[in-house]
Amino acid sequence: MSEPTGKYSITMPRDIAEAAKVRSGPSGLSAYVAAAVARQIERDNLNELITVAEAEHGPVTAEEIQALRDQLAQERREQAKHGASAA
């Protein structure tokens, strides 16, 4: 069952609204805007979580971020290799 909906009036720059209409496809502008707002809420929640974590544990260094990016890239390469050999 889908969530109940409400009708809202919003104001946005015309060029953004027109670009959203073009990209919204068959699901329509309302669904496109709802998805964009949901993604923004997820980002806001993540930023709040990061702020709390950094207050407790200190900021993450650029070196730590790069090490995790390198690890993720390596794991993706290994997944791709295993996926190709399974085909």
C-alpha positions in Angstrom: 0.0 0.0 0.0 1.4 3.4 -0.9 1.7 6.3 1.5 -1.2 8.8 1.6 -0.5 11.9 -0.4 -1.3 15.6 0.0 -1.5 18.4 -2.5 1.0 21.2 -2.0 1.9 24.4 -3.9 5.5 25.2 -4.3 7.5 27.9 -6.0 10.7 27.2 -7.9 12.7 28.9 -10.7 11.0 28.3 -14.0 14.1 26.8 -15.6 14.4 24.2 -12.9 10.7 23.3 -13.1 10.9 23.0 -16.9 14.0 20.7 -16.7 12.2 18.6 -14.1 9.2 18.3 -16.3 11.4 17.1 -19.2 13.2 14.5 -17.0 10.2 13.3 -15.0 9.0 10.9 -17.8 5.9 8.8 -17.4 5.9 8.9 -13.6 5.2 12.7 -13.7 6.5 15.8 -12.1 5.0 15.1 -8.7 6.8 11.8 -8.4 10.0 13.3 -9.7 9.9 16.1 -7.1 8.9 13.7 -4.3 11.9 11.5 -5.1 14.2 14.6 -5.2 12.9 15.8 -1.8 13.3 12.3 -0.3 16.9 12.2 -1.5 17.5 15.6 0.1 16.0 14.4 3.4 18.3 11.4 3.3 21.3 13.7 2.7 20.2 16.0 5.6 19.9 13.0 7.9 23.3 11.7 6.9 24.9 15.1 7.5 23.3 15.2 10.9 24.7 11.8 11.7 28.2 12.8 10.4 28.1 15.9 12.6 27.2 13.8 15.7 29.9 11.2 14.9 32.5 13.9 14.3 31.6 15.6 17.6 32.1 12.3 19.4 35.1 10.9 17.5 36.7 13.8 15.7 36.7 14.6 12.0 37.6 12.0 9.4 40.9 12.9 7.7 41.5 13.1 4.0 43.8 10.1 4.2 41.2 8.0 5.9 38.7 8.9 3.2 41.1 8.1 0.4 42.0 4.7 2.1 38.3 3.8 2.2 37.8 4.9 -1.4 40.7 2.7 -2.5 39.3 -0.2 -0.5 35.9 0.2 -2.1 37.5 0.5 -5.6 39.4 -2.7 -5.0 36.3 -4.6 -3.8 34.4 -3.4 -6.8 37.2 -4.7 -9.1 37.1 -8.1 -7.3 33.3 -8.2 -7.6 33.5 -7.4 -11.3 36.2 -10.1 -11.8 34.1 -12.7 -10.0 30.9 -11.7 -11.8 32.7 -12.0 -15.2 34.1 -15.5 -14.3 30.6 -16.7 -13.2 29.0 -15.8 -16.5 
